[in-house]
Amino acid sequence: MIKELLKTRVGQLRIVAFFEGVSLLMLFFITMPLKYLFDNPTLTAPVGYAHGFLFIAYVILTFLVSKKYKWNHFNTTWKVILASFIPFGTFYIDKTILSKLE
């Protein structure tokens, strides 16, 4: 299934959206509590760098898919990008928008 998803931009966006969502959840629920509650910042940097890379890839792929499918930038594109700031948002967008494009 992953090989099939990698063949299309929408599939690539769906994969990146999943990992971007997981990295955001890891930041919110694992690394930040470890850093601020237990004074252990060990995982903050690596997870933060991975999340930053995935976020940039997510935004770039969103604009590429947006251009290909001629999305309304003020409606669909910004919903997809805004979802990356909300925990579980990318999973919701995958279910409601991205999975219906394939």
FIBA-882058 format. One record per residue: y, x, z negated of N, C-alpha, C in turn; residue in three letters. Coordinates in steps of 0.02 Angstrom, whole numbers, padded with zeros to 5 digits, always signed. Last residue first. Example, Ala and Ser with C-alpha at 12.3 -4.5 7.8 and 13.67 -1.06 7.14 Angstrom:
-00112+00642-00354-00053+00684-00357+00002+00645-00394ser
-00284+00660-00390-00225+00615-00390-00165+00660-00390ala
END
This chain:
+00518-00405+00206+00461-00376+00244+00415-00430+00270glu
+00610-00473+00134+00632-00444+00197+00574-00417+00239leu
+00562-00513+00013+00566-00564+00065+00588-00537+00132lys
+00578-00407-00071+00510-00424-00051+00509-00476+00005ser
+00719-00407-00094+00687-00356-00054+00617-00375-00029leu
+00750-00528-00172+00781-00511-00108+00737-00465-00066ile
+00670-00554-00287+00709-00608-00256+00736-00592-00187thr
+00602-00435-00323+00566-00499-00320+00604-00551-00279lys
+00704-00341-00322+00645-00331-00280+00608-00397-00270asp
+00788-00395-00418+00811-00391-00348+00752-00381-00301ile
+00708-00376-00532+00729-00444-00512+00750-00444-00438tyr
+00703-00239-00536+00640-00276-00529+00655-00348-00505phe
+00834-00205-00557+00804-00186-00493+00737-00223-00482thr
+00854-00256-00689+00890-00284-00631+00857-00267-00565gly
+00805-00200-00804+00760-00246-00767+00793-00276-00705phe
+00970-00170-00856+00898-00161-00868+00857-00218-00837pro
+01091-00145-00733+01065-00193-00782+00991-00178-00793ile
+01128-00069-00629+01162-00056-00692+01134-00099-00749phe
+01066-00115-00517+01044-00050-00542+01077-00031-00608ser
+01131-00231-00482+01067-00237-00518+01044-00170-00547ala
+01234-00189-00401+01249-00207-00471+01185-00211-00513leu
+01166-00175-00279+01192-00116-00314+01205-00132-00387ile
+01135-00309-00251+01081-00260-00254+01104-00198-00292val
+01262-00365-00249+01212-00390-00297+01157-00338-00307lys
+01319-00299-00141+01344-00285-00209+01298-00312-00263trp
+01242-00354-00034+01243-00282-00048+01265-00267-00119thr
+01268-00498-00040+01202-00469-00051+01205-00395-00071thr
+01421-00506-00044+01372-00551-00073+01308-00512-00090asn
+01497-00418+00022+01525-00446-00039+01477-00494-00074phe
+01421-00388+00135+01434-00336+00085+01459-00365+00019his
+01292-00472+00202+01361-00483+00182+01375-00435+00124asn
+01185-00371+00304+01199-00408+00243+01274-00419+00236trp
+01115-00320+00419+01181-00352+00423+01195-00398+00364lys
+01004-00243+00412+00994-00316+00408+01059-00356+00409tyr
+01063-00115+00423+01010-00136+00469+01002-00212+00470lys
+01154-00112+00316+01178-00106+00385+01126-00132+00435lys
+01066-00125+00208+01120-00173+00218+01146-00172+00290ser
+00993-00009+00220+00959-00074+00230+01011-00128+00244val
+01096+00082+00190+01060+00087+00253+01024+00021+00269leu
+01135+00040+00061+01183+00035+00116+01148+00041+00184phe
+01015+00069-00007+01042+00000-00006+01091-00008+00052thr
+01005+00206+00007+00956+00163+00041+00980+00091+00045leu
+01114+00242-00077+01113+00261-00006+01065+00216+00033ile
+01071+00188-00200+01133+00165-00170+01134+00181-00095val
+00951+00260-00220+00951+00187-00219+01013+00161-00183tyr
+00996+00392-00228+00951+00373-00174+00950+00297-00165ala
+01071+00380-00346+01105+00398-00284+01061+00379-00224ile
+00966+00348-00436+01023+00302-00427+01058+00317-00361phe
+00886+00463-00430+00859+00399-00406+00915+00348-00394leu
+00975+00556-00487+00950+00566-00420+00925+00500-00390phe
+00989+00498-00616+01047+00509-00572+01027+00517-00499gly
+00858+00503-00663+00891+00439-00654+00951+00445-00607his
+00841+00642-00671+00798+00602-00626+00830+00534-00612ala
+00938+00672-00767+00943+00700-00700+00901+00660-00650tyr
+00886+00597-00877+00953+00583-00851+00962+00610-00780gly
+00766+00660-00900+00765+00589-00879+00832+00570-00849val
+00814+00789-00937+00770+00779-00878+00768+00707-00854pro
+00906+00754-01048+00927+00788-00987+00879+00777-00928ala
+00825+00686-01146+00885+00656-01117+00904+00688-01051thr
+00721+00746-01213+00706+00710-01150+00768+00684-01114leu
+00786+00807-01327+00743+00844-01281+00734+00810-01214thr
+00867+00767-01433+00891+00757-01364+00847+00789-01310pro
+00848+00699-01575+00803+00736-01532+00822+00725-01459asn
+00894+00617-01682+00925+00682-01668+00879+00728-01628asp
+00853+00489-01694+00809+00539-01722+00833+00611-01709phe
+00956+00414-01640+00926+00392-01703+00885+00447-01736leu
+00997+00481-01523+01047+00460-01573+01017+00437-01640tyr
+00879+00522-01452+00937+00565-01460+00981+00545-01519lys
+00792+00413-01458+00771+00478-01482+00831+00523-01497leu
+00874+00314-01398+00855+00308-01469+00831+00375-01498pro
+00881+00377-01267+00941+00367-01309+00924+00355-01382met
+00745+00381-01223+00784+00442-01233+00846+00432-01277thr
+00701+00239-01233+00664+00297-01259+00711+00355-01274ile
+00783+00139-01183+00737+00122-01237+00697+00181-01266phe
+00871+00192-01085+00893+00143-01135+00848+00139-01195phe
+00790+00281-01009+00852+00303-01040+00872+00257-01097leu
+00688+00195-00969+00671+00253-01010+00734+00280-01045met
+00762+00106-00890+00729+00082-00951+00710+00140-00998leu
+00797+00195-00788+00849+00164-00829+00820+00137-00894leu
+00670+00225-00736+00710+00278-00766+00766+00250-00809ser
+00633+00099-00687+00593+00130-00740+00634+00184-00775val
+00730+00084-00586+00726+00036-00642+00688+00065-00701gly
+00693+00188-00503+00761+00187-00532+00762+00141-00592glu
+00566+00148-00465+00573+00207-00506+00642+00212-00537phe
+00602+00030-00392+00554+00028-00448+00564+00088-00494phe
+00689+00080-00295+00713+00030-00343+00666+00027-00404ala
+00602+00160-00221+00655+00192-00259+00683+00144-00312val
+00523+00056-00166+00493+00108-00208+00546+00142-00251ile
+00620-00017-00095+00581-00050-00148+00549+00001-00194arg
+00664+00079-00003+00711+00052-00053+00673+00019-00111leu
+00548+00092+00072+00574+00149+00036+00622+00127-00019gln
+00543-00038+00125+00490-00014+00083+00512+00046+00041gly
+00659-00034+00202+00653-00083+00148+00599-00061+00100val
+00626+00066+00293+00681+00077+00247+00678+00028+00188arg
+00448+00097+00310+00509+00060+00325+00563+00076+00274thr
+00343+00175+00264+00357+00175+00336+00422+00140+00354lys
+00315+00158+00132+00355+00216+00150+00375+00216+00224leu
+00229+00049+00129+00298+00040+00107+00342+00098+00130leu
+00109+00109+00171+00140+00058+00213+00213+00048+00194glu
+00084+00192+00063+00094+00222+00128+00128+00172+00175lys
+00063+00098-00038+00122+00140-00041+00136+00172+00026ile
-00060+00041+00000+00000+00000+00000+00063+00043+00000met
END
